[in-house]
Structures are given as C-alpha cells and as structure tokens.
Amino acid sequence: MNTERTDPDYGKALMGVFDGPLSRRAVLRRGLVGAAGLWLADALPLGATALTPQPKAKAVIQIWMWGGPCHLDTFDPKPEAGSDYTGPLNRPIKTNVPGIRISELMPGLAKQADKYSILRGMTHGVFAHETASYMVQTGRKPGGRDVFPCVGAVVSLHKGYGAGYQGLIPPYVVLTQPQGRFSEAGFLGSRYKPFATGGDPGRKQFLVEGVVAPGMTSAQQNRRRDFLHDLDALNQALPGHPQLEALNRCEDQAYSLIVGDAGKVFDPTQESDSLRDRYGRNTFGQSCLVARRLVEQGVPYITINYKGWDTHKGHFPIMRRKLPELDKGFSTLLQDLSDRGLLESTIVWWGGEFGRKPKVQWEPPWNGGRGHYGHVFSSVVAGGGFQGGQVLGASDAKGEFVKDRPIYQWDLIRSMYELLGIDPAATLPHPQGKVVHLSPTAEEGYEIGGSLKEIM
C-alpha cells in the first residue's frame, strides 16, 4: 500500500486545512508544499495593501511569558512599597543606563539595558488567561464573531511564501509547544498557523516534529524513502504528470530539510559549548539560541513559548529559580544578536498576557503567591528600530495602576508592524469579505495611544 499518497494528511495538505499540531507526515506535505509554491500559491491576498512603510526590521523573536510575569519582580521594581508588595525581592539593581533599575535576580539583563526599552505602562484590565492572551497576541478585544489572527500569523501573511519567502523552514515557528490559549491564525485559516517544533532543545537531541526522528539515521531515512518509491504505483503509471511532478519536488525539498543541511538550523550542538553555556543548558536558554539560528536563516517570526509564570502559590521560590534562567537566556540572546549585526534588524518582544498582583497574597492557601493582574504590567522591546535604554510609561508607587502614558497592546503591535514595513492600515483577507484592518481604530471603540514614536 502506498501510504505516502493515500494518507488523510495528503488531501488536507493540498487544501491547507490542518486543525491541530502537525504530524511528521503533515510536515512533509504542508510545511514543504509551501516551499514549492503550493502552500501560498497566490501573492498577498486581495485587499492587502503594498508595504508602504520603509522596513527597519526583518524578523521578530517573541519571548512569550506564558502565565504572566510579575512586573514588580522583573522590570518595574518598587522597593519603597514595602514587604507586602516586594516580598524578599526588595533590592533592585542598577543597570548600565543611569536611572533604570531592574530585579536583583537579573544581573545579565542589567548589563544590557542600553539595548532594550521597558514599557511600564502596559494595560488592558483583563484578568483571565484566555482573553488576556488573545488581546496581547492579536491586538484586538475579545468578543464578537471574528477570531483575529495573532501577530505571527499576520507577519507570515506579509513576509511568508506569498511575499517572496523562499526558505524550507516555515515562516512562523514556535519553540517548542503551541500556546494553547487561542487560535493563532484566527480567520486567516490554518495555513498561517505556526510550525510548533515539539521536543526540547535543552536535551541531548532536539527531536523536532517532522524533522528529527529518534534513533533514525539519515541513511535509514533514505532507505525508507526508496522503499516508498518502489511502492508508488501512481508515479510509475503516470511518469511526468505535472501535478505529481510538483508533489515530487515538494518531497525532494522535504527530504532536503530532514536529511540535508537545512534541518541543522534546529540543532544547537552546531554551536560552541561555551556559547551554549552562556545561553543556559535548559529548555529556555537553548530555545533562545535556536531562535537566533532561525533568524540567521531568514525566518521572519519565531515565538519562544516560555512556560511556568502562573505563580499563584510559592511565588518567590519559583522566582529564585526562574528569573536567573530568564536572565541568562534573554541577556545572551541580546548580546549574541548584537555581536552578529542582527539586532538592528530583529525585534525582540518580551512579555506575557498580564502581570501579577502587586500585593503579595501571604494568606493560605497562597502562602506568598501572586494572582493575575491586568491593570498595569510591563513588556520589553529591543532591536529592529526600537531604541534601547528607554522607559516608556509608568505605574504608580505600588505598581497597581498606570500613572503615566498608558500603552495599549494594539499600539505596541501597530508599532511593530510599522518597523517591519507592514502598513497597519492594510486590510486582512476575510472569509466573508469584510473590510478588516490590521490595526483597530477609534471608530471601532478602541482607545488609541498611537505608535510608540518615543522609542522608534
């Protein structure tokens, strides 16, 4: 039986309709059908405008702090607020930019503050993971009939295969697990969903779904391929058929990724041991290293899904473990990108769906935990046209509300689109033909603060 030609994923790949995580076979069909021009056979869809802004950025690395990091314990410390707010983390440290202090557990990032800007006035007022994640990732309010695409899907639309991208690696990659809080592609459809690698780059072998098979050598992969060809009666019966030839070219490119040099982009062991040590020998640190490698290969959007920040209980012991890990990976990523001349063309966007309660919940059952908090929180941006060494917006004395320059998520996303050369006034292809702009407007009921021109 010819499984390569008759499996269910085959037909779905031609139509671009996958609903869940991609299987190994699906990568052969979907991720690399695109490389042959079948994934996005058209150019930018009707309704999308030309890229009118002059781009400064070519790529985005998004560090998604799944669960929501506490602003007081990271980039907006409030030591004067007292122990009910700071807990034991009450000694923030100076950075290499005068006047800016950050967490005592982030000395590496303190030395890199000239490379990033802190957005201390982020706000949306939502306290639920799903709706807050949706707002922060899409720049749209929840509710209504439309499910909007996240930033990565929009960048894939404008910078992916339909816009001249030629890479074998899909244009939107998530390291390592899908976020799971929302539909990343929204109404754009599943062809704009990210390729989630699975696996763990911090382990001895990074088992990328559809690219690296455990215990399989390249020679074994090629022998399996030869065996499948021997069973392929359709190709034998119709030699030279145009559609079959197109699929065969896709297969050639798929195997170039699996057993050739292209797939090595996911292999952190290609880097020196000293650099790997600097990033940190853990999932997050090595994900940062792989993200840098993907940027070097021209992948326009990479999300690092960094879990473990939903700290309702035992918050401070978790911070003493997680913050040094964050510090090492994030600070090395910034320095490495800078050293290679990539930071000026790569936006690094750090943040989660919200912050955490400024006042520590000492009472049982929380025992020093922090709950969800959406009134004010912090994000960080670097590179790609964003200035470094700046603070935009401010929270009040206890970090409970915005004091100065509220920043809405749609304003931040609009700014990133502008730096990427994507016109925020462009329209998105809607399945029902609605006129939908990339960025919302005041006429749609949004409070608009405008692009972040102060740091652009």
Phi, psi and omega in degrees: 000137182270088185292333181292336184255347187241359182291157184298330182293336183299308181295322179295323182297320179297328181269348181071034184238086172249140185256325186242199178301145184281134175280172177302314179295325181295326177297320178301323186271315186270303187300330186248351162302321179300324181295335177269002176094008181265340180291310177234082185289336181267167172278198179306136184299159176304136180103338177279133183271167177295158181281088186283322179290150176282117185288139171254334182249146177250341186208163176230133166249114180259122174262101186268111183273079188297120181116332177098108178278151179280126181295324181294333183264002181234274190250006179219061184292148181228068184298332181285349182286342178098167189294336177293344179251321183272334191061212180283350180271074188241019181230070179299156184247154176288152175254183177280007173245118182305134176092351180253125176240147176223183185303143177297342181267010181233058181294328178295316178290333176297330179277351182248010188298338177289350182261347184227162174243141180260128177258097185268000181251021179297140182200145168209345175077010181260137185246002182257137185305308188296310183290322178294318178300317179300314181297314185290325184275333183253338186073025180228149177285148177288164181101168183085176185275337184270138170255113187277153178283152177280175184300318181300320179293320179294319177295322176298321177298315187268342183237002185269210188298327179284355181239022174101358178294133185242002187291153174285330177285132177306150187286351181226112186238138173245127174254116357241335183247145175302151183297323175077003182263346186194171176272110188300321185275340181055218184285355175293336178100166191292343178295344180256008174291153180285158168273110178270122189290331192063192177068191182211109181293348178279351179272174183301318177234128179275103184274084181286127182302124178083354182240315182242123178254133181297131175075010182250128174270167178297323179296319178296320178300316181292325177295321177297320180296316179299321180296318178298321179295324178297330181270356188278083183293329183295313178296325179290326181281332183235063181297136177080006179297131187304315182291321178292324178296322177297318178293324178295323176295322176300316180297319178302317181289325177299314180288335172297324177287317187285316185246000181258198184283334186300319182293344181292346178301332180276358188261102181291345179290351174289345180267164181291152178299324182295320179291320178298322178295322180296321178290332185104130182274066180212173185302314183293311182301314180288333173296320177299319179295315178297322178300318177298320178296322178295320177299318178300330179274001175092010178291125188280338183215124178229129174250130170261111182272099189258101186275168171105017186251009178268077195261073178287328182235148176053043186302312190288321172300324177294319179297323180292339175267317188279321185296318175298325177295313176301312184302314184294311182292314184293313183293322178291323177301314180298315181293319181295315176300318180296315181299329183266005179072021183259342186294324183293342179244010181232119173280129171250121185239116181248137174160168177238195185284336176193186174262204177227159186306128179298321180273124184292139177267091184282336187288156174296149002269009187281322174051053179089039179256174176227129179274182179295149179206119183245000182290323177204141177201180185240148167230166179227138174229148179211154170068179175063021182111347174280135177288156174256168175071026183236155170236127181240125182083164181207146171263169181284186190299333181249009178069031185260330181214163177290129177263323186211139174053072174299141180238120179266150186299324180293334175289319177296314181295318176303318180296320178294319177302316181299317180292333177277356182080023178256122183290116179298340178274356178296157179260152178264143176292117183253137184298338178254010176078012178294151173273109184232120181273154178302315181250138180290164182237167177297329179295339178272005178091020180260141169280121186250118175269343180093170178299159183275062186298336181298335184237016181249000000 
